[in-house]
Amino acid sequence: MNLNIKYYVNQAEMVDAVTLPPNEDVNEWIALHVHVFTEIIKQMFLQVQQQCTCTHMTIQNIVYANEPAYDYISKQIEEIQKYLTDENIFPQQAGVPFSKSFLPVARTIFFKQLRVFGHFFLHDNQLQNQYLLPQHFKHFVLFTREYELLQMTDFDCLQSVIQTIM
Ligand SMILES: [Zn+2]
């Protein structure tokens, strides 16, 4: 799969980028974005490795896990990887139909990605300059909204951030 990670300079370009291209299967489109955002998160994680010394997995003042954020995120990425290599959920060949489990699993993955983005955004600010985090996060928010992949309430603890980037 050719993962083209693009940077969108303006809102219009980004809104365009989330629109389903003509003749594209919507599940195929969502699967592609699961891969793209996973790749972005993995690259950010590599960059933040030495710097994320947060003793708990937090977003704002909400504690999601009583373990270092680094360990938590590392496990989330492993779990996402496991899903991505499961051919019953992510068919490796074009034209193979997606199973009924695809959308629920995709939603689970987007939810994990949201937490990772949220933590990086709020607690590991060096990423903001190094890795265009606001642009990627904005793309993520637009995409998951467009295809209703997350609940509005999932974004609750990130409202202030979203207001600054949207
Ligand atoms: Zn951190």
Boltz pocket constraint, residues with backbone or C-beta under 6 A from the ligand:
constraints:
  - pocket:
      binder: B
      contacts: [[A, 51], [A, 52], [A, 53], [A, 54], [A, 56], [A, 69], [A, 70], [A, 119], [A, 123], [A, 124]]
      max_distance: 6.0
